[in-house]
């Protein structure tokens, strides 16, 4: 079995040189959860052919606690056909899921602090296998992850006082920045609208 390159994937300096010219980020705003669900559905549609053909895709989700990383993941996994409960893997570090014709692993490295755990838990093999890898808190495993096909940076706009719901009961909007790290990521990013 071949193993993915073990490179930190959070910095632009790790984006392959050929991508720099066309790897401009794409910025979106989610005004509500419906917009989050809509982007998740588009992403699922863009990824399904590759995943069903036995390909591998790595998606990194960046953002503070409560930004919406797990909410987005739930919408994405539902759009891919995952049935049953979808919970955050924050204590287990990884939760496996199955959808028709594809394997999915949802990682949450928030509590990850021992690089030896990477080898002991078999994460290298999981990242080298076909399927979708959704990674929350990738910066906690910096230096161990392969280059992500697509990074999503989610921010809460209301925290900065930029955009706030009309009343206190309306959640603040989210800023979303999509950054491609591979040619596949560029193709997927360009296929999304909204």
C-alpha positions in Angstrom: 0.0 0.0 0.0 1.3 3.4 -0.8 1.1 6.1 1.8 0.3 9.7 1.2 3.0 12.3 1.6 3.2 13.5 5.1 3.2 17.3 4.7 1.6 20.0 6.7 -1.4 21.2 4.7 -2.4 24.4 6.4 0.0 26.8 4.7 -0.1 28.1 1.1 3.7 27.3 0.9 2.6 23.6 0.8 0.4 24.1 -2.2 2.1 22.6 -5.3 3.8 25.3 -7.3 1.6 24.6 -10.4 -1.5 25.5 -8.4 -0.3 29.0 -7.2 -1.5 30.8 -10.3 -5.0 29.4 -10.3 -5.4 28.6 -6.6 -7.1 31.9 -5.6 -9.5 31.3 -2.7 -13.2 31.5 -3.2 -15.2 33.5 -0.6 -18.8 32.8 0.3 -21.3 33.8 3.0 -23.8 31.5 4.6 -26.7 33.7 5.9 -28.4 30.6 7.4 -28.1 26.8 7.8 -30.0 26.3 4.5 -27.0 28.0 2.7 -24.6 25.6 4.5 -26.8 22.6 3.5 -26.9 23.8 -0.1 -23.1 24.0 -0.4 -22.8 20.6 1.2 -25.2 19.2 -1.4 -23.2 20.8 -4.2 -19.9 19.4 -2.8 -21.4 15.9 -2.5 -22.6 16.0 -6.1 -19.1 17.1 -7.2 -17.3 14.4 -5.2 -19.5 11.4 -5.8 -18.2 10.3 -9.2 -14.6 10.3 -7.9 -15.4 8.6 -4.6 -17.6 5.9 -6.3 -14.8 5.2 -8.7 -12.5 4.4 -5.8 -10.8 7.7 -5.6 -9.6 9.5 -2.5 -10.5 13.0 -1.4 -9.3 15.0 1.7 -11.3 17.9 2.9 -10.0 20.1 5.8 -12.4 22.2 7.9 -10.9 25.1 9.8 -12.7 27.4 12.2 -13.2 28.2 15.9 -15.4 26.2 18.2 -19.0 26.7 17.1 -18.1 27.9 13.7 -20.1 25.2 12.0 -17.6 22.5 11.0 -19.6 19.6 12.3 -22.9 21.0 11.1 -21.4 21.3 7.6 -20.0 17.7 7.9 -23.4 16.4 8.8 -25.0 18.0 5.8 -22.3 16.7 3.5 -22.5 13.2 4.8 -26.3 13.2 4.5 -26.0 14.4 0.9 -23.6 11.6 0.2 -26.2 9.1 1.5 -25.0 8.3 5.0 -27.8 7.0 7.2 -28.1 6.9 10.9 -26.6 9.1 13.6 -23.7 11.3 12.6 -21.8 12.4 15.7 -18.7 14.5 16.2 -15.6 12.3 16.6 -14.0 14.7 19.1 -13.4 12.0 21.7 -12.9 9.1 19.4 -10.7 11.2 16.9 -12.2 9.3 14.0 -15.7 8.1 13.1 -16.1 5.8 10.0 -19.2 6.1 7.8 -20.4 4.3 4.8 -22.4 5.6 1.9 -23.4 3.8 -1.3 -20.1 2.9 -3.0 -17.8 4.8 -0.8 -16.0 4.9 2.5 -15.9 8.0 4.6 -13.8 8.9 7.7 -14.6 11.9 9.8 -11.6 13.1 11.9 -11.6 15.6 14.7 -8.1 16.3 15.9 -9.2 18.8 18.6 -7.9 16.6 21.4 -5.0 15.1 19.4 -1.6 15.8 21.0 0.6 12.8 20.5 2.1 12.2 17.1 2.7 8.5 18.1 -1.0 8.1 18.2 -1.0 8.8 14.4 1.0 5.6 13.8 -0.6 3.5 16.6 -4.2 4.3 15.4 -3.4 3.5 11.8 -4.3 7.0 10.5 -1.6 6.8 7.8 -3.4 3.8 6.3 -6.8 5.5 6.5 -5.5 8.5 4.7 -3.8 6.3 2.1 -7.0 4.3 1.4 -9.8 5.3 -1.0 -12.7 7.3 0.2 -13.5 10.7 1.7 -11.5 12.1 4.7 -13.2 15.0 6.4 -10.8 16.6 8.9 -11.8 19.0 11.6 -9.0 20.8 13.5 -6.3 19.8 11.0 -3.8 22.2 12.5 -3.6 19.9 15.6 -2.1 17.2 13.3 0.2 19.6 11.3 3.1 17.8 9.7 1.2 14.5 9.6 -1.6 15.1 7.2 -1.3 14.8 3.4 -2.0 18.0 1.4 -5.7 18.5 1.4 -7.6 18.6 -1.9 -9.8 21.3 -0.5 -9.7 23.5 2.6 -12.7 25.2 4.0 -12.2 28.1 6.5 -15.4 28.9 8.3 -15.8 32.1 10.4 -18.6 33.5 12.5 -19.2 37.0 11.0 -21.2 38.2 14.0 -18.2 37.7 16.3 -16.5 40.5 14.5 -19.6 42.6 14.4 -19.7 42.5 10.6 -23.0 40.7 9.9 -25.6 39.8 12.5 -29.0 38.3 12.3 -31.9 40.7 12.5 -32.6 39.8 16.1 -30.9 37.9 19.0 -32.6 34.7 18.0 -31.1 34.7 14.5 -27.7 33.0 14.3 -24.9 35.1 12.8 -23.9 34.6 9.3 -20.8 32.5 8.4 -17.9 33.5 6.1 -16.6 30.6 4.1 -13.3 30.6 2.3 -12.5 27.7 -0.1 -8.9 27.0 -0.9 -7.7 24.3 -3.3 -4.6 22.3 -2.6 -4.6 20.0 -5.6 -5.8 20.0 -9.2 -8.8 17.9 -8.0 -9.5 20.6 -5.3 -9.4 23.3 -8.0 -11.9 21.5 -10.2 -14.2 20.9 -7.3 -14.0 24.5 -6.0 -14.7 25.9 -9.5 -17.8 23.6 -9.8 -19.5 25.0 -6.7 -21.8 28.0 -7.1 -23.6 30.2 -4.6 
